Amino acid sequence: MKAPLLALWVAVAAATTACGGADFTITPLAIATTAATPEPAPTRTPRPAPTPSRTPAPVAFFVANTGGDGAVLRAAPGKGDRVTSLADGARVVPQGEEQDVDGRHWLRVQDPNGRTGWVAQELLVATPLPTRTPAPVRR
């Protein structure tokens, strides 16, 4: 393989000399190697810390799930003294306090008259109860 390249180089050199010594440069040909190029190590892109998000608490609850009996607003969670009775559909505003007593979850709320007390959570819903429209009178 070296002999043909040498012969080519000699021929080019002779032609250059014969043509008056033209100025040009012979660039050697790159030869492929069998060695693999190592892959660069992966870099970690830093991610920003997640921003905690909270579901906003309802601004009001409505008495429900009582079978028409209503709920009792109590002075303390559990078997506290009775403050007042709340009819189904009554709107109450949560005050932010919660407690678990006797296997029930209790919320401290304020009724429409400004009285505060505790109601079992299972007796409250976040959406108002549907109002019933009277059936049309047939004539």
VOBA-1610 file (N, C-alpha, C; in pm, whole numbers, padded with zeros to 5 digits, always signed):
BEGIN
Met+00083-00117+00000Met+00000+00000+00000Met+00088+00125+00000Lys+00203+00119+00065Lys+00291+00234+00069Lys+00353+00261-00068Ala+00380+00157-00144Ala+00444+00175-00274Ala+00357+00256-00370Pro+00225+00230-00387Pro+00145+00313-00478Pro+00139+00459-00433Leu+00131+00483-00301Leu+00126+00620-00253Leu+00259+00691-00281Leu+00366+00618-00259Leu+00497+00676-00286Leu+00511+00709-00433Ala+00462+00619-00519Ala+00469+00641-00663Ala+00385+00762-00702Leu+00269+00780-00640Leu+00182+00894-00669Leu+00251+01023-00626Trp+00314+01019-00512Trp+00381+01138-00462Trp+00498+01177-00553Val+00571+01077-00596Val+00684+01102-00686Val+00632+01161-00817Ala+00519+01109-00867Ala+00464+01159-00994Ala+00419+01303-00980Val+00355+01336-00866Val+00308+01473-00845Val+00429+01566-00830Ala+00530+01521-00759Ala+00649+01604-00741Ala+00718+01629-00875Ala+00724+01526-00959Ala+00788+01542-01090Ala+00707+01636-01177Ala+00573+01626-01170Ala+00488+01713-01252Ala+00501+01857-01205Thr+00512+01874-01076Thr+00526+02008-01021Thr+00656+02070-01066Thr+00760+01992-01066Thr+00890+02042-01108Thr+00890+02071-01257Ala+00823+01985-01335Ala+00818+02001-01479Ala+00734+02120-01519Cys+00632+02155-01437Cys+00541+02265-01472Cys+00592+02398-01420Gly+00711+02403-01377Gly+00765+02530-01332Gly+00752+02550-01183Gly+00727+02445-01110Gly+00725+02455-00965Gly+00603+02523-00910Ala+00483+02484-00955Ala+00358+02544-00906Ala+00350+02527-00756Asp+00296+02631-00694Asp+00285+02630-00548Asp+00155+02566-00504Phe+00160+02451-00449Phe+00043+02390-00385Phe+00092+02292-00281Thr+00000+02263-00185Thr+00036+02177-00075Thr-00044+02049-00084Ile+00019+01940-00058Ile-00050+01812-00055Ile-00090+01785+00089Thr-00220+01770+00110Thr-00271+01741+00244Thr-00287+01592+00259Pro-00230+01535+00364Pro-00243+01390+00380Pro-00389+01352+00406Leu-00427+01237+00358Leu-00563+01185+00373Leu-00581+01128+00513Ala-00694+01160+00577Ala-00723+01106+00710Ala-00758+00959+00697Ile-00709+00879+00786Ile-00735+00735+00783Ile-00826+00701+00900Ala-00933+00629+00872Ala-01029+00590+00976Ala-00965+00492+01072Thr-01000+00505+01198Thr-00950+00411+01298Thr-01065+00322+01344Thr-01030+00213+01405Thr-01132+00121+01454Thr-01168+00148+01599Ala-01098+00238+01665Ala-01127+00268+01806Ala-01253+00354+01813Ala-01344+00315+01901Ala-01469+00389+01916Ala-01445+00515+01999Thr-01517+00619+01963Thr-01511+00742+02040Thr-01598+00724+02164Pro-01542+00750+02281Pro-01624+00729+02402Pro-01739+00828+02409Glu-01855+00777+02454Glu-01974+00862+02471Glu-01953+00951+02593Pro-01994+01076+02583Pro-01981+01162+02701Pro-02079+01116+02809Ala-02039+01135+02933Ala-02126+01098+03045Ala-02248+01190+03046Pro-02366+01133+03074Pro-02485+01218+03077Pro-02477+01317+03194Thr-02529+01434+03170Thr-02532+01534+03277Thr-02675+01551+03323Arg-02691+01576+03452Arg-02825+01595+03509Arg-02862+01741+03499Thr-02980+01764+03451Thr-03033+01900+03446Thr-03107+01924+03576Pro-03065+02023+03653Pro-03135+02046+03780Pro-03278+02093+03754Arg-03370+02039+03832Arg-03511+02078+03820Arg-03547+02161+03942Pro-03632+02260+03921Pro-03673+02339+04037Pro-03757+02255+04132Ala-03750+02287+04258Ala-03829+02215+04357Ala-03977+02239+04331Pro-04061+02135+04348Pro-04204+02156+04322Pro-04263+02253+04422Thr-04355+02332+04372Thr-04424+02427+04458Thr-04546+02358+04516Pro-04556+02352+04648Pro-04673+02285+04705Pro-04800+02363+04673Ser-04901+02289+04640Ser-05029+02354+04612Ser-05134+02294+04704Arg-05227+02373+04739Arg-05333+02328+04829Arg-05467+02354+04765Thr-05556+02262+04786Thr-05692+02284+04742Thr-05757+02377+04843Pro-05813+02488+04796Pro-05872+02580+04893Pro-05987+02515+04968Ala-05995+02547+05095Ala-06104+02494+05177Ala-06234+02560+05134Pro-06344+02489+05144Pro-06472+02550+05108Pro-06499+02670+05199Val-06565+02770+05144Val-06598+02888+05224Val-06727+02866+05301Ala-06800+02761+05266Ala-06924+02729+05337Ala-06955+02581+05322Phe-07028+02530+05420Phe-07081+02394+05415Phe-07231+02404+05434Phe-07299+02296+05400Phe-07444+02291+05414Phe-07482+02161+05486Val-07574+02171+05579Val-07617+02054+05654Val-07691+01960+05559Ala-07654+01832+05563Ala-07715+01732+05474Ala-07694+01595+05536Asn-07743+01493+05471Asn-07721+01353+05511Asn-07779+01323+05650Thr-07886+01391+05687Thr-07943+01370+05820Thr-08076+01297+05814Gly-08124+01266+05695Gly-08254+01201+05681Gly-08368+01296+05720Gly-08343+01426+05710Gly-08445+01524+05742Gly-08446+01566+05889Asp-08360+01507+05972Asp-08357+01538+06115Asp-08278+01665+06147Gly-08191+01710+06058Gly-08105+01824+06087Gly-07988+01782+06173Ala-07903+01878+06205Ala-07782+01850+06284Ala-07784+01934+06411Val-07706+01891+06508Val-07694+01965+06634Val-07560+02037+06633Leu-07562+02167+06658Leu-07441+02245+06675Leu-07404+02232+06823Arg-07286+02179+06851Arg-07246+02149+06989Arg-07135+02243+07035Ala-07129+02267+07164Ala-07028+02355+07223Ala-06889+02290+07218Ala-06882+02157+07217Ala-06756+02084+07209Ala-06777+01964+07118Pro-06671+01917+07050Pro-06688+01800+06964Pro-06727+01678+07046Gly-06804+01592+06988Gly-06849+01471+07058Gly-06982+01498+07126Lys-06985+01478+07255Lys-07111+01491+07329Lys-07120+01624+07404Gly-07065+01730+07344Gly-07070+01862+07407Gly-07212+01914+07417Asp-07231+02020+07497Asp-07363+02079+07515Asp-07421+02127+07383Arg-07552+02120+07373Arg-07624+02162+07254Arg-07629+02314+07249Val-07582+02373+07139Val-07589+02518+07119Val-07719+02551+07048Thr-07747+02481+06938Thr-07870+02501+06862Thr-07887+02385+06765Ser-08002+02381+06699Ser-08028+02282+06595Ser-08013+02349+06460Leu-07965+02273+06363Leu-07948+02322+06227Leu-08031+02236+06133Ala-08118+02299+06056Ala-08204+02225+05962Ala-08123+02181+05840Asp-08171+02078+05771Asp-08108+02038+05645Asp-08103+02158+05552Gly-07987+02177+05487Gly-07969+02289+05395Gly-07914+02414+05463Ala-07907+02417+05596Ala-07854+02534+05666Ala-07708+02555+05627Arg-07672+02680+05602Arg-07536+02717+05563Arg-07454+02746+05688Val-07334+02686+05696Val-07242+02713+05806Val-07105+02746+05747Val-07028+02826+05819Val-06895+02868+05771Val-06789+02799+05857Pro-06695+02726+05794Pro-06591+02659+05873Pro-06499+02761+05938Gln-06455+02731+06060Gln-06368+02820+06136Gln-06223+02771+06138Gly-06196+02658+06070Gly-06059+02609+06056Gly-06015+02505+06156Glu-06091+02482+06261Glu-06051+02381+06359Glu-06120+02249+06328Glu-06046+02141+06350Glu-06099+02005+06328Glu-06049+01916+06441Gln-06132+01818+06480Gln-06092+01721+06582Gln-06159+01587+06554Asp-06090+01481+06593Asp-06147+01347+06587Asp-06183+01306+06729Val-06312+01276+06750Val-06360+01235+06883Val-06458+01120+06864Asp-06440+01015+06939Asp-06531+00899+06938Asp-06553+00843+06797Gly-06447+00838+06717Gly-06457+00779+06583Gly-06523+00869+06479Arg-06548+00994+06511Arg-06608+01088+06415Arg-06515+01208+06399His-06520+01269+06280His-06441+01388+06252His-06533+01508+06268Trp-06493+01602+06352Trp-06575+01719+06385Trp-06512+01846+06330Leu-06597+01937+06281Leu-06552+02067+06232Leu-06614+02177+06317Arg-06534+02278+06347Arg-06588+02395+06418Arg-06642+02489+06312Val-06769+02530+06326Val-06838+02612+06226Val-06912+02726+06294Gln-06956+02820+06210Gln-07039+02930+06258Gln-07170+02926+06180Asp-07282+02936+06252Asp-07412+02932+06185Asp-07450+03072+06134Pro-07561+03086+06059Pro-07599+03216+06003Pro-07627+03323+06111Asn-07655+03282+06235Asn-07681+03378+06342Asn-07555+03417+06418Gly-07438+03368+06375Gly-07311+03404+06439Gly-07269+03313+06552Arg-07347+03209+06582Arg-07310+03115+06689Arg-07208+03016+06635Thr-07107+02986+06716Thr-07006+02889+06675Thr-07020+02763+06758Gly-06982+02653+06696Gly-06988+02524+06763Gly-06932+02417+06671Trp-06958+02291+06708Trp-06901+02176+06638Trp-07011+02091+06576Val-06986+02045+06451Val-07078+01956+06379Val-06996+01842+06321Ala-07051+01721+06326Ala-06983+01605+06266Ala-06972+01627+06115Gln-06853+01600+06061Gln-06827+01627+05919Gln-06920+01551+05825Glu-06959+01429+05863Glu-07043+01352+05770Glu-07182+01414+05752Leu-07215+01513+05834Leu-07345+01581+05822Leu-07334+01710+05742Leu-07219+01732+05678Leu-07197+01855+05601Leu-07154+01822+05459Val-07199+01903+05365Val-07157+01891+05224Val-07112+02028+05176Ala-07030+02030+05071Ala-06975+02156+05020Ala-07066+02226+04920Thr-07167+02158+04871Thr-07259+02221+04775Thr-07399+02228+04835Pro-07471+02336+04808Pro-07605+02349+04866Pro-07698+02240+04814Leu-07794+02206+04897Leu-07893+02106+04857Leu-07982+02165+04749Pro-08027+02083+04655Pro-08116+02136+04553Pro-08250+02177+04615Thr-08304+02286+04565Thr-08435+02329+04614Thr-08542+02258+04534Arg-08647+02225+04602Arg-08757+02155+04534Arg-08857+02257+04484Thr-08894+02239+04361Thr-08998+02326+04305Thr-09131+02252+04314Pro-09234+02321+04352Pro-09363+02254+04365Pro-09411+02204+04227Ala-09479+02093+04231Ala-09534+02037+04107Ala-09642+02129+04054Pro-09652+02143+03923Pro-09757+02230+03866Pro-09895+02173+03897Val-09987+02262+03920Val-10126+02223+03951Val-10197+02192+03819Arg-10260+02075+03815Arg-10335+02036+03692Arg-10479+02081+03705Arg-10529+02132+03602Arg-10669+02177+03600Arg-10750+02100+03502
//
